[in-house]
Structures are given as structure tokens and as C-alpha cells.
Amino acid sequence: MAKIELVLGDITQMDVDAIVNAANESLLGGGGVDGAIHRAAGPQLLEECRAIGGCPTGEARITKGYNLNARYVIHTVGPIWRGGQHNETLLLRHAYVNSLKLAQKHGLKSIAFPNISTGVYHFPKQSAAQIAIRAVEEFVTKNPLPERVVFVCFDQENYNIYREILG
């Protein structure tokens, strides 16, 4: 079974096969982790994302990592929290699972996830962490790749929530 790790830090600094970008549907950069990844990767990332032409919520797309330590960026779009009555839970789960499927398809052994949808999309952090951890655990018990999954929390609050759930 894959090793699941928890890190408090900056996802743009992770030395893994792929980092996951909590993107918006345009894939053209934004605030938070999305903006940080685009800045760290360099302008070629934006050019490649333009060519992709967007990504619906819950799906994932892959690009090169350019100036990042990671060889690839997997862009996924988490849902905007609208009270929980608009399939937000299912869409967030799909964002994680589809990112893992894409990593597996490309033979990637390690992947790092940010806390998808918990920033400007306002998904409740505790619920988002439970969905993320459950989706990853279920996927890695049934699949040989990726072998290593890292949850990278940018802030202490998310880190504490993940640490508590992961035990």
C-alpha cells in the first residue's frame, strides 16, 4: 500500500513526480496555490495550460512542471462551496480520484496534494480533509501507483486537521 505523508509547507518546493494544482476551470492561474504554482513553474506553464483549453470541476489535466522540482503538475478543479446542496462533496472526491488516476496513467510514483477547495472556494476544512483522506486511502489500497502520496498543508490549521484524522 502507498505511503501517505503529511507535510506543513510550500507545495511548490516538493520533490515529487507531480504536484496537484487546485486550479480554476480556465487553468490560466489565479490566487492561492494556483497562483503560487504558476509563478514558481514559469511562463511556459501558462502557455501549456492555454493550449489545454480549461478543465471542468472534478476533472484533472496534466502538464509539465517546468521550473518546479516536480516533473508534472496535475491541475484539478475543486468545487466552490455553496452550502453543500450542489454535489460539492462528490465533486471534491472526484478531484482527488481523477488526479490519482492521471498520475497512475502516467506511471507516476509520487504525488503531492494541496488542501483543494478550502481557500477562496470556502469548502469547510474538516469535511474537505475527511473527503481527501478517504478518497486517497481507498484509491491506494486498490492500485499500485502512486506509491507515495503527500498532503501538503500551507497553514497550521489544515495541518492539525489532517494530523488528527490521519492519527
C-alpha positions in Angstrom: 0.0 0.0 0.0 1.1 3.5 -0.7 2.8 5.6 1.9 0.7 8.6 2.9 2.6 11.5 4.4 1.7 14.9 5.9 3.8 18.0 5.5 3.4 21.5 6.6 5.0 23.6 3.9 5.0 25.0 0.4 3.8 22.6 -2.3 5.9 24.4 -5.0 9.0 23.2 -3.2 8.0 19.5 -3.1 10.4 17.0 -4.8 7.8 14.5 -6.2 6.8 13.3 -9.6 3.7 15.5 -9.6 2.2 18.3 -7.5 -1.5 18.9 -7.8 -2.7 22.4 -8.5 -6.0 23.5 -7.1 -6.9 25.3 -10.3 -9.9 27.2 -11.6 -11.8 25.9 -14.7 -9.8 28.2 -17.0 -6.4 26.7 -15.9 -5.0 30.2 -16.5 -3.8 30.9 -13.0 -5.4 32.6 -10.1 -4.8 33.2 -6.4 -3.6 31.0 -3.6 -1.9 27.7 -4.5 -2.8 28.2 -8.2 -1.0 31.5 -8.5 2.0 30.2 -6.5 2.4 27.2 -8.7 2.1 29.3 -11.9 4.7 31.8 -10.6 7.1 29.0 -9.5 6.8 27.0 -12.7 7.3 29.9 -15.0 5.5 31.3 -18.1 5.7 28.0 -20.1 3.1 26.5 -17.7 0.6 29.2 -18.7 1.3 28.6 -22.4 0.7 24.8 -22.0 -2.5 25.5 -19.9 -3.8 27.8 -22.6 -3.5 25.0 -25.2 -5.5 22.6 -23.0 -8.5 24.9 -23.0 -9.8 24.5 -19.5 -11.0 21.8 -17.1 -14.4 21.1 -15.7 -14.9 20.9 -11.9 -14.0 17.5 -10.6 -11.8 16.6 -13.5 -8.0 16.8 -13.9 -5.4 17.6 -16.6 -1.6 17.1 -16.6 1.2 19.5 -17.8 4.9 19.6 -17.4 6.4 21.0 -14.2 8.9 23.4 -15.9 10.8 25.3 -13.2 9.4 23.2 -10.3 11.1 20.3 -8.6 8.1 18.2 -9.7 8.2 16.9 -13.2 4.5 17.4 -13.7 1.6 19.5 -12.5 -1.8 17.8 -12.3 -4.4 20.5 -12.4 -7.7 19.7 -10.8 -10.7 21.9 -10.2 -12.4 21.6 -6.8 -15.9 22.8 -6.2 -16.9 26.2 -4.8 -18.8 25.6 -1.5 -22.4 26.6 -1.9 -23.9 25.2 1.2 -23.4 21.5 0.4 -26.5 21.0 -1.7 -24.8 21.2 -5.1 -22.8 17.9 -5.3 -19.8 19.6 -3.6 -18.8 16.5 -1.7 -18.9 14.3 -4.8 -17.1 16.8 -6.9 -14.3 17.2 -4.4 -13.9 13.5 -4.2 -13.7 13.3 -8.0 -11.0 16.0 -8.0 -8.8 13.8 -5.8 -9.6 10.5 -7.5 -9.2 11.9 -11.1 -5.8 13.3 -10.1 -4.7 9.9 -8.8 -5.9 8.2 -11.9 -4.0 10.6 -14.1 -0.8 10.1 -12.0 -1.3 6.3 -12.3 -1.9 6.5 -16.1 1.4 8.4 -16.5 3.3 5.9 -14.2 4.0 8.4 -11.5 5.2 7.1 -8.2 4.8 10.2 -6.0 2.2 12.9 -5.9 1.6 15.9 -3.5 -1.8 17.4 -2.9 -2.7 20.8 -1.5 -5.9 21.4 0.5 -8.2 21.6 -2.5 -11.2 24.0 -2.3 -10.5 25.1 1.3 -9.2 28.6 0.4 -11.2 31.1 -1.7 -13.7 28.3 -2.6 -14.6 28.1 1.2 -15.2 24.3 1.4 -15.3 23.5 5.2 -11.8 22.4 6.1 -12.7 19.5 8.3 -15.1 18.0 5.7 -12.6 18.6 2.9 -9.8 16.8 4.8 -12.0 13.8 5.5 -13.1 13.6 1.9 -9.5 13.9 0.7 -8.0 11.3 3.0 -10.8 8.8 2.4 -10.6 9.2 -1.4 -6.8 8.7 -1.3 -6.8 5.8 1.1 -9.5 3.9 -0.9 -7.6 4.5 -4.2 -4.1 3.5 -2.9 -5.4 0.3 -1.4 -6.7 -0.9 -4.8 -3.9 0.5 -7.1 -0.1 0.0 -7.2 0.6 3.6 -8.2 1.2 6.1 -6.9 3.4 4.6 -4.2 3.7 7.8 -2.2 1.0 10.5 -1.5 1.8 13.6 0.4 -0.8 16.0 1.8 0.9 19.4 1.8 -0.7 21.9 4.2 0.2 25.5 3.8 -1.2 26.5 7.2 -1.1 25.1 10.7 -4.9 24.9 10.9 -5.2 22.4 8.0 -2.1 20.6 9.1 -3.7 20.0 12.6 -6.9 18.8 11.0 -5.1 16.3 8.7 -2.9 15.1 11.5 -5.9 14.4 13.7 -7.7 12.4 11.0 -4.6 10.5 9.9 -3.8 9.7 13.5 
